[in-house]
């Protein structure tokens, strides 16, 4: 499982996640995204191999600023 950290509509970082149910993967990815708030990522995507699981925020239109 992977969490892709997004900045300016591009993958700028990758975190490997534990094998877990989707809800747990999303929680783990969100925690890692928030831990890296100082790196100014706009959002993240969670993938289980080729299967898309989750995207935050729903679309990459503007930088995440905590109000979404």
SVG drawing of the C-alpha trace seen along z (x, -y; Angstrom):
<svg xmlns="http://www.w3.org/2000/svg" viewBox="-13 -28 22 34">
<polyline fill="none" stroke="black" stroke-width="0.4" points="0.0,0.0 1.3,-3.5 0.5,-7.0 1.6,-9.5 2.1,-13.0 1.1,-15.6 2.4,-19.2 1.4,-21.3 -0.5,-18.4 2.7,-16.2 3.8,-13.3 6.5,-14.7 6.8,-11.9 5.8,-8.3 5.1,-6.7 4.6,-2.9 1.6,-1.9 0.8,1.2 -1.4,3.9 -4.8,3.0 -8.5,2.4 -9.2,-0.8 -10.4,-2.9 -7.3,-2.1 -5.1,-2.9 -6.8,-6.3 -6.3,-7.1 -2.6,-6.2 -2.1,-8.2 -3.8,-11.3 -1.6,-11.0 1.5,-10.9 0.3,-13.8 -0.3,-15.9 3.1,-14.9 4.7,-16.5 2.7,-19.7 5.9,-21.7 6.7,-20.3 3.7,-22.1 2.1,-19.1 -1.3,-19.9 -2.8,-16.5 -2.4,-12.8 -3.6,-9.7 -3.8,-6.2 -3.3,-3.2 -3.4,0.6 -1.3,1.8 -3.2,0.6 -6.4,0.0 -7.2,-3.6 -8.5,-3.9 -8.7,-7.6 -7.7,-11.2 -7.5,-14.2 -8.6,-16.8 -11.0,-15.4 -9.4,-17.5 -6.1,-19.2 -7.1,-22.8 -5.3,-24.7 -2.9,-24.1 -4.3,-22.5 -4.5,-25.2 -6.4,-23.5 -9.8,-24.9 -10.9,-22.0"/>
</svg>
